[in-house]
Amino acid sequence: KIGSGTGVFFLLQKCTVLLVHNKKSSYSASIYVDENGEEDPGLSRGRPLFLKEQRYEALAELWRKHGIPGEVAQIRSTSDRVIRDNWY
């Protein structure tokens, strides 16, 4: 079974990363930022965005080290708003 219910997705319209593990999911920091290093959630400001290599590498490292389940659990436990189970 490839992936074992774990996935990393970039939600283009929200400009954010979605981490999924089985029925649980959480949003993570965007890998795209503007020239000032700020995220643009929902692309509301309309400024050009650039790939932040450090964030991309950290996300890739998280995937390679099988850290997605732990990251989803950590984000969900510290966030005041969580995504419902089975939403994605």
SULUR-V464121 format. One record per backbone hydrogen bond with DSSP energy under -0.5 kcal/mol. CO is the residue of the C=O (numbers start at 1). NH is the residue of the N-H. E is the energy in kcal/mol with one decimal. If there is no record, write none. Layout:
# SULUR-V464121
co: <CO	CO>
nh: <NH	NH>
e: <E	E>
This chain:
# SULUR-V464121
co: <3	5	7	9	9	10	11	11	14	16	17	17	18	19	20	21	23	24	25	26	28	31	33	34	38	40	41	50	51	52	53	54	55	56	57	58	59	60	61	62	63	67	68	69	70	71	72	73	74	75	84>
nh: <6	22	20	11	18	12	15	16	42	11	19	28	9	26	7	24	86	21	83	19	17	52	50	37	34	43	44	33	53	56	57	58	59	60	61	62	63	64	65	67	66	71	72	73	74	75	76	77	78	79	87>
e: <-1.3	-2.9	-2.7	-0.6	-3.3	-1.0	-1.8	-1.3	-2.0	-2.9	-0.5	-2.9	-2.6	-2.3	-2.4	-2.3	-2.4	-3.0	-0.6	-3.1	-1.2	-3.4	-3.4	-2.1	-2.6	-2.3	-0.9	-2.4	-0.9	-2.2	-2.8	-2.1	-2.2	-2.6	-2.5	-2.1	-2.0	-2.7	-2.2	-3.3	-1.6	-2.2	-2.8	-2.2	-2.5	-2.7	-2.5	-1.9	-1.3	-1.3	-1.6>
